[in-house]
Amino acid sequence: MSQTPKRYTITAALPYANGPIHIGHLAGCYLPADIYARYQRLNHREVAFMCGSDEHGVAITIKAKKEGVTPQEIVDKYHVMMQDSLRQFGISFDHYSRTSSPTHKQTAQDFFKNLYDKGEFLEKTTQQYFDEEAQQFLADRYIEGTCPKCGYEHAYGDQCESCGTSLSPTELINPVSKLSGNQPVLRDTTHWFLALDRHTEWLKKWIVEGHKSDWKSNVYGQCKSWLEAGEGLQPRSMTRDLDWGVPVPVEGADGKVLYVWFDAPIGYISATREWAEQNHKDWEPFWMEKDTKLVHFIGKDNIVFHCIIFPAILKTHGAYILPDNVPANEFLNLEGQKISTSRNWAVWLHEYLEDFSNKQDVLRYVLCATAPETKDNDFTWKDFQQRNNSELVAIYGNFVNRVLVLMDKYYSGVVPQMGACTAVDTETLAEIQKYPQRIGDKIEAYKFRDGLQELMNLARLGNKYLADEEPWKTIKTDPQRAATVLAIAAQIAGALSVLSEPFMPFVADSLRNMLNLEPQDWSLANMPLLPANHQMGKANLLFDKVEDVAIAAQLEKLEAQKALPSVAPANAIPEAKENIAFDDFQKMDLRVAVVLEAERVKKTDKLIKLTVNTGLDTRTVVSGIAQWYTPEELVGKRVVLLANLAPRKIKGIESQGMILLGEDHQGNAALVEPDTTLLPGACIS
C-alpha cells in the first residue's frame, strides 16, 4: 500500500485441530507472524493479530472415525493443545478463535449468502465420487490416489502434498476411498461453484502487475503460474456433501456444508469480530478500511487459497480490502527428510518443552535463523546445538554476562558517568543507533532471517568492543576510560533488550529484568537507555550449553521411529512389492516366540519393552504397539519374531529383533499370532 497504514490486520494460517503442533508449523507461519506483530506493536501501531483452530477440515472427520469418537471431541481436545503450545512459545495472538464458534458460523453463512444473492455462484450438477459400502459422497480428502503430475501415490483429492499441485478428485490415478479402501464410483450431486474464471483479468492485474516487486518470489511465481496456465482458472465448488461443517444457508442444500477453504479464511474475520466485541472495539475498520494493512502468514501449500480464491471471495463481496502481502514460507524438513505426522517424523512443540524446559527462545532463534523463507530448508539437532552453543551462549549471552559482571564488580551495578569519547567510542555509539532501522527494515520486508542476523551483529559489536578496549585492565590505569567503555557497553545491552523482543521475547524480558529496565519503544533502542547512576540488577545466565547427551537423546528418539514396524497409509491395500529371490527369504530367521514380560517405555506413547522366549534364548524387543495393546494383554501371547535383525538401541534399550504385525487399509494393526500348538523356537518357513 502506498499510504502509511493506520492499522495492521495480521493473520496466521488456522491450524487443523486434528493433532499437535510441530516445528514445521512454527517455522512456517506462526513464528514469522509473531515477529512481525511484535515489531509493529513496539512501534505503537494498532495491531489485530488473528488466528484460531480450523475445526471443519475433512482430516478431522477421518481422525474421529479412526478413533471411534465424534469430530467435536477431536477438535475440543486439539484446540486446547494447539492453543497452549503456541502460547507457551510466545505467539502473541490478540485472539485465538475456533471455526466451530457461533460467530464464525454466522459470519461464514452471511458471506455465502451475500455472494449467492448476487448470483456469483454457478449451481451445477456434477459427478462426484461415492463410496457404495459407506453409502456417502466422498469429500476430497476422503479420496487418495496417484498424483498425475509427480506420481506420488498418496495424493489427496484436492491437493498433492508432495509437489503442491492443486487437484480435483477425478484427476487422481487409481482413486481409493479412505473410508472403505474400495474404489469409489461417480454419482450425480449438486453444488455451488465460484466462477474463478470471471476473476482472471483483475487477479492478473492485481498480482502479476501489481505485486511483482513486493511479494516474495516463491509466492509471486506460484500465483503467476496459476493465472497464466494454459487452461486458466476454472469454477471451483464452494460446497461439499458432508455432515461436519458450516451448513450451506440456501434452499435445497440439505446435507451440504461450506467447503473448508471457503469456510476457514473467513475464520480470520470472525475471530476479529469476537476480539473486537470482547474489547469494545469496532471490527470493521480492520477489514474494510483502505488505510488498514492486511498481511496473511501461511505455508506454501496454502498460497493458492490465500492469494487467489480468498481474494476473489473478498472482492466479490465488495466491502473488504485485499491482502497487501502474503509472505508464505516454504517447507521445513527434519534431518534431511520431509516432516511427516503420519510417520511421527516431527519435533512436537509440547515434547520439546518437556525435553528443553525454558528454552522456547532457543528454538525460536534456530527456526528463524534457518527459516525456509524462499526455499525448503532443513532443521537438524546438531545445528540446533551449534547455534545455541556458538551463537547464543558464546556471543549474545557472553556479552550480556560480561557487562553485568563487570558492572557489578567495579560499580556495584550502578552505570558510571561517561568521560571523553575516543574515535572508537564515537563510532560505536553511532553504530548502535543504526540497528533499530536496519533490523526494522528487514522485518518490514519479511526478511526475518536477515533481521535476526543483524541482531546478532549488534551482540558481536558489543563483544568486539569489550575485547578491544579491555576495561578490566584500564580500570587500574585509567578508571575514567574503563567507566566510559562499560557505560557504552551497557547501552548496547539496553538496545539488545528492545531489539530482541520480536525474535526472543522471553530472553528480552529476562534481560530487561537484569538491566532493571521497563519495556521500551522500538524507536528508543538507539538512545541511551541506561543513564549514569542507573542501578542495574544481577547477572543471570540467559543461555546455557546444550550438551551432546541431550542431542543424542533427540536423535535416538527419531531413530526409534525408523525402527518401528512400518505403518502403511490409511488408504487402499498397498501394491505388491517387487519379487525377491528365495535365497533372500531364506536369510530371514522368523521364529515363534512367547511374551514373558511387557512394560511401557517411559516418556513414550507408542513403545512397549517386551521380554520374549525364542526357544533359543530370552531377549528384549522394543515394539511400537502401545496404541493397540496394553502390556497386560501381551504377556503369554505367541508372536512371530524376526530374530536375526541387527540389534538397535531404541530409547536407550537394545532391541534384539522385530515383532511382526499386520495392518489393514484403515490403519488398524494387530500381531501376527501363530497357532498355539507351535512352541517357542519353531521356525516360520
C-alpha positions as CSV (number, residue, x, y, z in Angstrom):
1,M,0.0,0.0,0.0
2,S,1.3,3.5,-0.8
3,Q,-0.1,5.3,2.2
4,T,1.1,4.8,5.7
5,P,-1.1,2.1,7.4
6,K,-3.2,3.3,10.2
7,R,-3.7,-0.2,11.5
8,Y,-2.5,-3.8,10.8
9,T,-4.6,-6.9,10.5
10,I,-2.2,-9.8,10.7
11,T,-3.3,-13.4,10.3
12,A,-1.6,-16.7,10.7
13,A,-2.9,-19.8,9.0
14,L,-5.6,-21.7,11.0
15,P,-4.1,-25.0,12.1
16,Y,-6.2,-28.1,11.7
17,A,-7.5,-29.3,15.0
18,N,-6.6,-32.9,14.4
19,G,-3.2,-33.1,16.0
20,P,-0.5,-31.3,18.0
21,I,1.8,-28.5,16.6
22,H,5.3,-29.3,15.3
23,I,8.3,-27.2,14.4
24,G,7.3,-27.1,10.7
25,H,4.2,-25.3,11.7
26,L,6.1,-22.9,14.0
27,A,8.7,-22.1,11.4
28,G,6.2,-21.9,8.5
29,C,3.9,-19.2,9.7
30,Y,3.4,-18.7,13.4
31,L,6.9,-17.5,14.3
32,P,7.3,-15.0,11.4
33,A,3.8,-13.7,12.0
34,D,4.6,-13.2,15.7
35,I,7.9,-11.4,14.9
36,Y,6.0,-9.1,12.6
37,A,3.2,-8.4,15.0
38,R,5.5,-7.8,18.0
39,Y,7.6,-5.4,15.9
40,Q,4.5,-3.4,14.9
41,R,3.3,-3.1,18.5
42,L,6.7,-1.9,19.6
43,N,6.2,0.9,17.1
44,H,2.9,1.8,18.6
45,R,0.9,0.6,15.6
46,E,-2.6,-0.7,16.1
47,V,-2.5,-4.4,15.6
48,A,-5.1,-7.2,15.3
49,F,-3.2,-10.5,15.2
50,M,-5.7,-13.2,14.5
51,C,-5.7,-17.0,14.4
52,G,-7.8,-19.9,15.5
53,S,-8.4,-23.6,15.1
54,D,-9.7,-24.9,11.8
55,E,-12.2,-27.4,13.0
56,H,-14.1,-28.3,9.8
57,G,-11.4,-30.0,7.8
58,V,-12.1,-33.5,6.5
59,A,-8.9,-34.6,8.2
60,I,-10.8,-34.1,11.4
61,T,-13.6,-36.4,10.5
62,I,-11.2,-39.0,9.3
63,K,-9.4,-38.9,12.6
64,A,-12.7,-39.1,14.5
65,K,-13.8,-42.2,12.6
66,K,-10.4,-43.8,13.2
67,E,-10.6,-43.2,16.9
68,G,-14.3,-44.0,17.3
69,V,-15.2,-40.6,18.7
70,T,-17.1,-37.6,17.4
71,P,-15.5,-34.8,15.4
72,Q,-16.4,-32.4,18.3
73,E,-14.4,-34.5,20.7
74,I,-11.4,-34.4,18.4
75,V,-11.5,-30.6,17.9
76,D,-12.1,-29.9,21.6
77,K,-9.0,-31.9,22.5
78,Y,-6.6,-30.4,19.9
79,H,-8.0,-26.8,20.1
80,V,-6.7,-26.6,23.7
81,M,-3.5,-28.4,22.9
82,M,-2.6,-26.2,20.0
83,Q,-3.5,-23.0,21.7
84,D,-1.4,-24.0,24.8
85,S,1.6,-24.9,22.7
86,L,1.5,-21.7,20.7
87,R,1.0,-19.6,23.8
88,Q,3.9,-21.3,25.6
89,F,6.2,-20.4,22.6
90,G,5.2,-16.7,23.0
91,I,3.0,-16.5,19.9
92,S,1.2,-13.3,20.8
93,F,-2.2,-13.6,19.2
94,D,-4.7,-10.9,20.1
95,H,-7.3,-13.5,19.7
96,Y,-7.3,-17.3,19.1
97,S,-10.7,-18.4,18.0
98,R,-12.2,-21.6,16.5
99,T,-14.3,-22.2,13.4
100,S,-17.0,-24.1,15.4
101,S,-17.9,-20.9,17.2
102,P,-21.4,-19.4,16.7
103,T,-19.9,-16.1,15.5
104,H,-17.9,-17.9,12.8
105,K,-20.9,-19.9,11.6
106,Q,-22.9,-16.7,11.2
107,T,-20.1,-14.9,9.5
108,A,-19.4,-17.7,7.1
109,Q,-23.0,-18.2,6.2
110,D,-23.6,-14.4,5.7
111,F,-20.6,-14.4,3.4
112,F,-22.0,-17.2,1.3
113,K,-25.5,-15.7,1.3
114,N,-24.1,-12.4,0.1
115,L,-22.4,-14.0,-2.9
116,Y,-25.4,-16.2,-3.5
117,D,-27.8,-13.3,-3.6
118,K,-25.6,-11.5,-6.1
119,G,-25.7,-14.5,-8.4
120,E,-22.0,-15.2,-8.1
121,F,-22.3,-18.9,-7.8
122,L,-22.9,-21.4,-10.5
123,E,-25.3,-24.1,-9.4
124,K,-24.1,-27.3,-11.2
125,T,-24.9,-30.9,-11.0
126,T,-21.7,-32.9,-11.4
127,Q,-20.5,-36.3,-10.8
128,Q,-18.7,-36.9,-7.6
129,Y,-17.1,-40.0,-6.1
130,F,-19.4,-42.0,-3.9
131,D,-18.4,-44.9,-1.6
132,E,-21.1,-47.6,-2.1
133,E,-20.1,-49.5,1.1
134,A,-20.1,-46.4,3.3
135,Q,-23.1,-45.1,1.4
136,Q,-21.9,-41.5,1.3
137,F,-20.3,-39.0,-1.1
138,L,-16.6,-38.5,-0.5
139,A,-15.1,-35.2,0.3
140,D,-11.8,-34.5,-1.4
141,R,-9.7,-35.6,1.5
142,Y,-11.5,-38.9,1.8
143,I,-10.0,-39.9,-1.6
144,E,-6.4,-40.8,-2.2
145,G,-4.6,-41.8,-5.4
146,T,-1.6,-41.3,-7.6
147,C,-0.8,-37.6,-8.4
148,P,-1.0,-37.2,-12.2
149,K,1.8,-34.5,-12.0
150,C,4.5,-36.1,-9.9
151,G,3.4,-39.8,-9.4
152,Y,3.1,-39.5,-5.6
153,E,0.9,-42.5,-4.6
154,H,-0.9,-40.9,-1.6
155,A,-2.1,-37.6,-3.1
156,Y,-5.4,-36.2,-1.7
157,G,-8.4,-35.4,-3.8
158,D,-7.8,-31.7,-3.6
159,Q,-4.0,-31.4,-3.4
160,C,-0.8,-33.4,-3.7
161,E,1.3,-32.7,-0.6
162,S,4.4,-33.9,-2.4
163,C,4.5,-31.5,-5.3
164,G,1.9,-29.0,-4.0
165,T,-0.3,-29.2,-7.1
166,S,-4.0,-28.4,-6.6
167,L,-6.1,-31.2,-7.9
168,S,-9.7,-32.4,-8.4
169,P,-10.6,-35.9,-7.3
170,T,-11.3,-37.1,-10.8
171,E,-7.7,-36.2,-11.8
172,L,-6.3,-38.9,-9.4
173,I,-5.0,-42.1,-10.9
174,N,-6.4,-45.2,-9.2
175,P,-8.5,-43.3,-6.7
176,V,-9.4,-45.1,-3.5
177,S,-11.9,-44.3,-0.7
178,K,-10.3,-43.8,2.7
179,L,-13.5,-45.0,4.4
180,S,-13.6,-48.5,3.0
181,G,-10.5,-48.9,0.9
182,N,-12.7,-49.6,-2.2
183,Q,-12.6,-47.8,-5.5
184,P,-15.4,-45.2,-5.4
185,V,-18.0,-44.7,-8.2
186,L,-19.2,-41.5,-9.7
187,R,-22.7,-40.3,-8.9
188,D,-24.6,-37.0,-9.6
189,T,-24.7,-34.3,-6.9
190,T,-25.5,-30.6,-7.0
191,H,-23.1,-28.0,-5.7
192,W,-22.4,-24.2,-5.9
193,F,-19.3,-23.1,-7.8
194,L,-17.4,-19.9,-7.5
195,A,-16.7,-18.8,-11.1
196,L,-13.0,-18.1,-10.7
197,D,-12.6,-17.7,-14.4
198,R,-14.5,-14.4,-14.1
199,H,-11.8,-13.1,-11.9
200,T,-8.7,-13.9,-14.0
201,E,-8.1,-10.5,-15.5
202,W,-8.3,-8.4,-12.3
203,L,-6.3,-11.0,-10.5
204,K,-3.6,-10.8,-13.2
205,K,-3.5,-7.0,-12.9
206,W,-3.5,-7.1,-9.1
207,I,-0.9,-9.8,-8.6
208,V,1.2,-10.2,-11.8
209,E,1.4,-6.4,-12.5
210,G,0.8,-5.0,-9.0
211,H,2.9,-7.3,-6.7
212,K,5.9,-8.3,-8.9
213,S,8.3,-6.2,-6.8
214,D,7.0,-6.6,-3.3
215,W,5.7,-10.2,-3.0
216,K,8.2,-13.0,-2.3
217,S,9.5,-14.7,-5.4
218,N,8.1,-18.1,-4.4
219,V,4.6,-16.7,-3.8
220,Y,4.6,-14.5,-6.9
221,G,5.9,-17.3,-9.1
222,Q,3.3,-19.8,-7.9
223,C,0.4,-17.3,-8.4
224,K,1.7,-16.3,-11.9
225,S,1.8,-19.9,-12.9
226,W,-1.8,-20.4,-11.9
227,L,-3.0,-17.3,-13.6
228,E,-1.1,-17.9,-16.8
229,A,-1.6,-21.6,-17.1
230,G,-3.0,-22.8,-20.4
231,E,-6.3,-23.9,-19.0
232,G,-6.6,-20.8,-16.8
233,L,-8.7,-20.5,-13.7
234,Q,-11.8,-22.8,-13.6
235,P,-15.0,-22.6,-11.5
236,R,-14.5,-24.2,-8.1
237,S,-17.1,-25.8,-5.9
238,M,-17.6,-23.9,-2.6
239,T,-19.8,-26.7,-1.0
240,R,-19.4,-30.3,-0.1
241,D,-21.5,-33.3,0.7
242,L,-20.6,-33.8,4.4
243,D,-22.2,-33.9,7.8
244,W,-19.5,-31.9,9.6
245,G,-19.1,-28.2,8.9
246,V,-21.0,-24.9,8.4
247,P,-24.3,-25.8,6.8
248,V,-24.9,-24.2,3.4
249,P,-27.6,-21.5,4.1
250,V,-29.7,-21.8,0.9
251,E,-32.8,-23.8,0.0
252,G,-32.1,-27.2,-1.4
253,A,-28.7,-27.6,0.3
254,D,-29.7,-30.2,3.0
255,G,-26.7,-32.4,3.9
256,K,-24.2,-30.0,2.4
257,V,-21.6,-27.8,4.2
258,L,-19.3,-25.0,3.1
259,Y,-16.1,-26.1,1.5
260,V,-13.4,-25.8,4.2
261,W,-11.3,-23.4,2.0
262,F,-14.4,-21.1,1.8
263,D,-15.0,-21.5,5.5
264,A,-11.5,-21.4,7.0
265,P,-10.2,-18.0,5.8
266,I,-13.4,-16.3,6.9
267,G,-12.3,-17.5,10.3
268,Y,-9.8,-14.6,10.4
269,I,-12.8,-12.2,10.1
270,S,-15.0,-14.0,12.7
271,A,-12.0,-14.0,15.1
272,T,-11.6,-10.3,14.6
273,R,-15.3,-9.8,15.3
274,E,-15.1,-11.8,18.6
275,W,-11.9,-9.9,19.7
276,A,-13.5,-6.5,18.9
277,E,-16.6,-7.4,20.8
278,Q,-14.6,-8.5,23.8
279,N,-12.5,-5.3,23.8
280,H,-15.4,-2.9,22.9
281,K,-13.9,-2.1,19.5
282,D,-15.3,-1.7,16.0
283,W,-14.1,-4.7,14.0
284,E,-15.0,-3.4,10.5
285,P,-12.0,-0.9,10.1
286,F,-9.6,-3.9,10.4
287,W,-11.2,-5.5,7.3
288,M,-12.9,-2.7,5.4
289,E,-10.8,0.5,5.6
290,K,-8.2,1.2,2.9
291,D,-5.7,2.5,5.5
292,T,-5.5,-1.0,7.0
293,K,-2.6,-3.2,6.0
294,L,-3.8,-6.9,5.8
295,V,-1.0,-9.5,5.8
296,H,-1.5,-13.3,5.7
297,F,1.3,-15.5,7.1
298,I,1.0,-19.0,5.7
299,G,2.9,-22.0,4.4
300,K,3.5,-22.6,0.7
301,D,0.7,-25.3,0.4
302,N,-1.8,-22.5,1.2
303,I,-0.7,-20.0,-1.4
304,V,-3.4,-20.5,-4.0
305,F,-6.2,-20.3,-1.4
306,H,-4.9,-17.0,0.2
307,C,-3.7,-15.3,-3.0
308,I,-6.4,-16.3,-5.5
309,I,-9.5,-17.9,-4.0
310,F,-9.9,-15.9,-0.8
311,P,-9.2,-12.6,-2.5
312,A,-11.8,-13.5,-5.2
313,I,-14.3,-14.1,-2.4
314,L,-13.4,-10.8,-0.7
315,K,-13.6,-8.9,-4.0
316,T,-16.9,-10.4,-4.9
317,H,-18.4,-9.4,-1.6
318,G,-17.3,-5.9,-2.3
319,A,-16.9,-4.5,1.2
320,Y,-13.5,-5.9,2.1
321,I,-9.9,-4.9,1.5
322,L,-7.5,-7.3,-0.2
323,P,-4.2,-8.6,1.4
324,D,-1.3,-6.2,1.0
325,N,1.1,-9.2,1.2
326,V,1.1,-12.9,1.7
327,P,4.7,-13.8,2.8
328,A,4.4,-17.5,2.6
329,N,7.3,-19.7,3.7
330,E,8.4,-22.9,2.0
331,F,8.7,-26.2,4.0
332,L,11.0,-27.1,6.8
333,N,12.5,-30.6,6.7
334,L,13.8,-32.6,9.6
335,E,17.2,-34.3,9.5
336,G,17.0,-34.4,5.7
337,Q,13.5,-35.8,5.5
338,K,10.1,-34.3,5.0
339,I,8.3,-33.8,8.2
340,S,5.5,-36.4,8.4
341,T,2.8,-36.5,11.1
342,S,1.7,-40.0,10.0
343,R,5.2,-41.4,10.4
344,N,5.7,-39.3,13.6
345,W,8.7,-37.8,11.9
346,A,8.5,-34.5,13.7
347,V,9.6,-32.4,16.7
348,W,6.4,-31.7,18.5
349,L,6.3,-28.4,20.5
350,H,4.8,-30.0,23.6
351,E,7.5,-32.7,23.7
352,Y,10.2,-30.1,23.1
353,L,9.1,-28.2,26.2
354,E,9.4,-31.4,28.2
355,D,12.9,-32.1,27.0
356,F,14.2,-28.5,26.9
357,S,12.4,-26.6,29.7
358,N,12.5,-22.8,29.4
359,K,14.3,-22.9,26.1
360,Q,11.5,-21.6,23.9
361,D,13.6,-18.8,22.6
362,V,16.4,-21.1,21.6
363,L,14.0,-22.9,19.3
364,R,12.6,-19.6,18.1
365,Y,16.1,-18.4,17.4
366,V,17.2,-21.5,15.5
367,L,13.9,-21.7,13.5
368,C,14.2,-18.1,12.5
369,A,17.9,-18.4,11.6
370,T,17.2,-21.4,9.3
371,A,13.7,-20.2,8.2
372,P,12.6,-21.6,4.8
373,E,11.8,-18.1,3.5
374,T,12.1,-18.7,-0.2
375,K,13.1,-22.4,-0.5
376,D,12.8,-25.5,1.7
377,N,15.3,-25.7,4.5
378,D,16.5,-28.4,7.0
379,F,16.3,-28.5,10.8
380,T,19.0,-30.7,12.4
381,W,19.6,-31.3,16.0
382,K,23.4,-30.8,15.5
383,D,22.7,-27.4,14.0
384,F,20.4,-26.6,16.9
385,Q,23.2,-27.4,19.3
386,Q,25.8,-25.5,17.4
387,R,23.7,-22.3,17.1
388,N,22.8,-22.4,20.8
389,N,26.4,-23.0,22.0
390,S,28.4,-21.0,19.4
391,E,26.0,-18.1,18.9
392,L,23.5,-17.6,21.8
393,V,25.9,-18.7,24.5
394,A,29.2,-17.7,23.1
395,I,28.2,-14.4,21.5
396,Y,24.9,-12.9,22.9
397,G,24.9,-14.5,26.4
398,N,28.7,-14.0,26.8
399,F,28.4,-10.3,26.0
400,V,25.5,-9.6,28.3
401,N,27.1,-11.6,31.2
402,R,30.4,-9.8,30.8
403,V,28.7,-6.4,31.0
404,L,26.7,-7.2,34.1
405,V,29.5,-9.0,35.9
406,L,32.0,-6.1,35.3
407,M,29.4,-3.5,36.3
408,D,28.7,-5.3,39.5
409,K,32.4,-5.9,40.2
410,Y,33.6,-2.4,39.7
411,Y,30.5,-0.2,40.2
412,S,28.1,-2.3,42.3
413,G,25.8,-2.4,39.3
414,V,25.5,1.4,39.0
415,V,26.1,2.8,35.5
416,P,29.1,5.1,35.7
417,Q,29.4,8.6,34.2
418,M,30.9,8.6,30.7
419,G,34.0,10.6,30.2
420,A,35.5,11.9,27.0
421,C,34.9,9.6,24.0
422,T,37.6,8.4,21.7
423,A,37.0,7.9,18.0
424,V,36.3,4.3,18.6
425,D,33.6,5.2,21.2
426,T,32.0,7.7,18.9
427,E,31.9,5.2,16.0
428,T,30.5,2.5,18.4
429,L,27.7,4.8,19.6
430,A,26.9,5.8,16.0
431,E,26.8,2.2,15.0
432,I,24.4,1.3,17.8
433,Q,21.9,4.0,16.6
434,K,21.7,2.3,13.1
435,Y,20.5,-1.1,14.3
436,P,16.8,-0.3,15.0
437,Q,16.5,0.9,11.4
438,R,18.5,-2.0,10.0
439,I,16.5,-4.6,11.8
440,G,13.2,-2.8,11.3
441,D,13.8,-2.6,7.5
442,K,14.4,-6.4,7.4
443,I,11.2,-7.1,9.4
444,E,9.1,-4.8,7.2
445,A,10.4,-6.6,4.1
446,Y,9.6,-10.0,5.7
447,K,13.3,-10.9,5.8
448,F,13.2,-12.1,9.4
449,R,16.3,-14.3,9.0
450,D,18.3,-11.3,7.9
451,G,16.8,-9.2,10.7
452,L,17.9,-11.8,13.3
453,Q,21.4,-11.8,11.8
454,E,21.6,-8.0,12.3
455,L,20.5,-8.5,15.9
456,M,23.4,-10.9,16.4
457,N,25.7,-8.4,14.7
458,L,24.9,-5.9,17.4
459,A,25.9,-8.5,20.1
460,R,29.1,-9.2,18.1
461,L,29.8,-5.5,18.1
462,G,29.5,-5.4,21.9
463,N,31.8,-8.4,22.3
464,K,34.5,-6.9,20.0
465,Y,34.2,-3.5,21.6
466,L,34.8,-5.0,25.1
467,A,37.6,-7.3,23.8
468,D,39.4,-4.4,22.1
469,E,39.0,-1.8,24.9
470,E,39.7,-4.2,27.9
471,P,38.0,-2.2,30.7
472,W,39.1,-4.9,33.2
473,K,42.7,-3.7,32.5
474,T,42.2,0.0,32.1
475,I,40.2,0.2,35.4
476,K,43.7,0.0,37.1
477,T,45.4,2.6,34.9
478,D,42.7,4.8,33.6
479,P,39.4,4.4,35.7
480,Q,37.6,7.1,33.6
481,R,38.4,5.2,30.4
482,A,37.0,2.0,31.9
483,A,33.9,3.8,33.0
484,T,33.3,5.2,29.5
485,V,33.7,1.8,27.9
486,L,31.4,0.0,30.3
487,A,28.8,2.8,30.1
488,I,28.7,2.3,26.3
489,A,28.6,-1.5,26.6
490,A,25.6,-1.1,28.9
491,Q,23.9,0.9,26.1
492,I,24.4,-2.0,23.7
493,A,22.9,-4.3,26.3
494,G,20.0,-2.0,26.6
495,A,19.5,-1.9,22.9
496,L,19.5,-5.7,22.7
497,S,16.8,-5.8,25.3
498,V,14.5,-3.9,23.0
499,L,15.5,-5.3,19.6
500,S,15.4,-8.9,20.7
501,E,11.8,-8.7,21.7
502,P,10.2,-9.7,18.4
503,F,12.6,-12.7,18.0
504,M,13.2,-13.8,21.5
505,P,10.6,-12.3,23.8
506,F,11.4,-14.4,26.9
507,V,15.1,-13.5,26.6
508,A,14.2,-9.9,26.1
509,D,12.1,-9.9,29.3
510,S,14.8,-11.6,31.3
511,L,17.4,-9.1,30.0
512,R,15.2,-6.2,30.9
513,N,14.8,-7.5,34.4
514,M,18.6,-7.9,34.7
515,L,19.1,-4.3,33.5
516,N,16.3,-3.1,35.7
517,L,14.5,-1.6,32.6
518,E,10.8,-1.1,31.8
519,P,9.6,-2.2,28.4
520,Q,10.7,0.3,25.8
521,D,9.5,1.5,22.4
522,W,11.5,0.4,19.3
523,S,12.4,3.9,18.5
524,L,14.2,4.3,21.8
525,A,16.6,1.5,21.2
526,N,19.1,3.9,19.6
527,M,19.0,6.1,22.6
528,P,21.0,5.7,25.8
529,L,18.5,3.6,27.8
530,L,20.8,3.3,30.9
531,P,21.8,6.8,32.0
532,A,24.5,7.4,34.6
533,N,23.6,6.3,38.1
534,H,21.0,3.8,36.8
535,Q,21.0,0.8,39.2
536,M,21.3,-2.5,37.3
537,G,20.4,-5.9,38.6
538,K,22.4,-9.0,39.0
539,A,23.7,-11.2,36.2
540,N,21.9,-14.5,35.4
541,L,22.7,-16.8,32.5
542,L,20.4,-16.1,29.6
543,F,21.5,-19.3,27.9
544,D,23.3,-22.5,28.8
545,K,25.0,-25.0,26.7
546,V,23.2,-27.9,25.1
547,E,25.2,-31.0,25.8
548,D,25.9,-33.9,23.5
549,V,23.8,-36.3,25.6
550,A,20.7,-34.1,25.0
551,I,21.2,-34.1,21.3
552,A,21.9,-37.9,21.2
553,A,18.6,-38.4,23.0
554,Q,16.7,-36.5,20.4
555,L,18.4,-38.3,17.5
556,E,17.7,-41.6,19.3
557,K,14.0,-40.7,19.6
558,L,13.8,-40.1,15.9
559,E,15.7,-43.3,15.1
560,A,13.2,-45.2,17.2
561,Q,10.5,-44.1,14.8
562,K,12.5,-45.7,11.9
563,A,12.8,-48.9,13.9
564,L,9.1,-49.3,14.5
565,P,7.1,-51.7,12.3
566,S,6.1,-50.0,9.0
567,V,2.6,-48.5,9.1
568,A,1.0,-48.1,5.7
569,P,-1.1,-45.0,5.0
570,A,-4.8,-45.5,5.8
571,N,-6.0,-45.9,2.2
572,A,-6.1,-48.8,-0.1
573,I,-4.3,-52.1,0.3
574,P,-0.7,-51.4,-0.7
575,E,0.5,-52.6,-4.0
576,A,2.6,-55.8,-4.1
577,K,6.4,-55.3,-3.7
578,E,8.9,-56.5,-6.2
579,N,9.8,-60.2,-6.3
580,I,12.8,-61.4,-4.3
581,A,14.9,-64.4,-4.7
582,F,14.1,-67.4,-2.5
583,D,17.6,-67.2,-1.1
584,D,16.8,-63.7,0.2
585,F,13.8,-65.0,2.0
586,Q,15.9,-67.8,3.5
587,K,18.1,-65.3,5.1
588,M,15.3,-64.2,7.4
589,D,15.1,-66.1,10.7
590,L,11.4,-66.0,11.5
591,R,10.6,-67.8,14.7
592,V,7.7,-68.3,17.1
593,A,8.3,-66.6,20.4
594,V,6.2,-66.1,23.6
595,V,6.0,-62.9,25.6
596,L,7.2,-63.4,29.1
597,E,7.0,-59.8,30.4
598,A,5.9,-56.4,29.0
599,E,6.1,-52.8,30.2
600,R,5.7,-49.4,28.6
601,V,8.8,-47.5,27.8
602,K,8.9,-44.3,29.9
603,K,8.3,-40.9,28.2
604,T,6.9,-42.5,25.0
605,D,3.4,-43.0,23.7
606,K,3.9,-46.0,21.4
607,L,6.7,-48.1,22.7
608,I,6.5,-51.3,24.8
609,K,9.5,-53.2,26.1
610,L,9.0,-57.0,25.7
611,T,10.9,-59.9,27.2
612,V,10.4,-62.9,24.9
613,N,11.4,-66.5,24.9
614,T,12.6,-67.5,21.4
615,G,13.2,-71.2,22.3
616,L,16.9,-70.4,21.8
617,D,17.2,-67.6,24.4
618,T,15.4,-64.9,26.3
619,R,15.8,-61.5,24.8
620,T,14.5,-57.9,24.8
621,V,12.5,-56.4,21.9
622,V,11.1,-52.9,21.8
623,S,7.9,-52.6,19.7
624,G,5.7,-49.6,18.8
625,I,2.4,-51.3,19.6
626,A,1.2,-49.4,22.7
627,Q,-1.7,-47.8,20.8
628,W,-3.1,-51.3,20.1
629,Y,-2.1,-53.3,23.1
630,T,-1.6,-52.9,26.8
631,P,1.4,-54.6,28.5
632,E,-1.0,-56.8,30.4
633,E,-2.6,-58.1,27.2
634,L,0.7,-59.1,25.7
635,V,2.0,-61.4,28.4
636,G,1.6,-65.0,27.3
637,K,0.9,-64.2,23.7
638,R,2.7,-66.2,21.0
639,V,4.2,-63.8,18.3
640,V,6.3,-64.1,15.2
641,L,9.8,-62.6,15.7
642,L,12.3,-61.6,13.1
643,A,15.1,-63.0,15.2
644,N,18.2,-62.1,13.1
645,L,17.5,-58.4,12.7
646,A,20.6,-56.5,13.7
647,P,20.2,-55.1,17.3
648,R,19.3,-51.4,17.6
649,K,19.1,-49.1,20.6
650,I,15.6,-47.5,21.0
651,K,15.3,-45.0,23.9
652,G,18.4,-46.5,25.4
653,I,17.2,-50.1,25.3
654,E,18.8,-52.6,23.0
655,S,16.1,-54.2,20.9
656,Q,17.1,-57.6,19.6
657,G,14.6,-58.3,16.8
658,M,11.2,-57.2,15.5
659,I,7.7,-58.4,16.3
660,L,5.6,-58.8,13.1
661,L,2.3,-57.0,12.7
662,G,-0.4,-56.9,10.1
663,E,-2.2,-53.7,9.2
664,D,-5.4,-53.0,7.3
665,H,-6.3,-50.2,5.0
666,Q,-7.7,-48.1,7.9
667,G,-4.5,-48.2,9.9
668,N,-5.6,-50.8,12.4
669,A,-2.7,-53.1,13.4
670,A,-2.6,-56.5,15.1
671,L,0.1,-59.0,16.0
672,V,0.7,-61.9,13.6
673,E,-0.1,-64.8,16.0
674,P,0.9,-68.4,15.2
675,D,-1.2,-71.4,16.2
676,T,-0.9,-72.2,19.9
677,T,0.4,-75.7,19.0
678,L,3.6,-74.2,17.8
679,L,6.2,-73.9,20.6
680,P,8.8,-71.1,21.1
681,G,11.6,-71.6,18.7
682,A,9.5,-73.1,15.9
683,C,10.7,-71.7,12.5
684,I,8.4,-69.9,10.0
685,S,9.4,-71.2,6.6
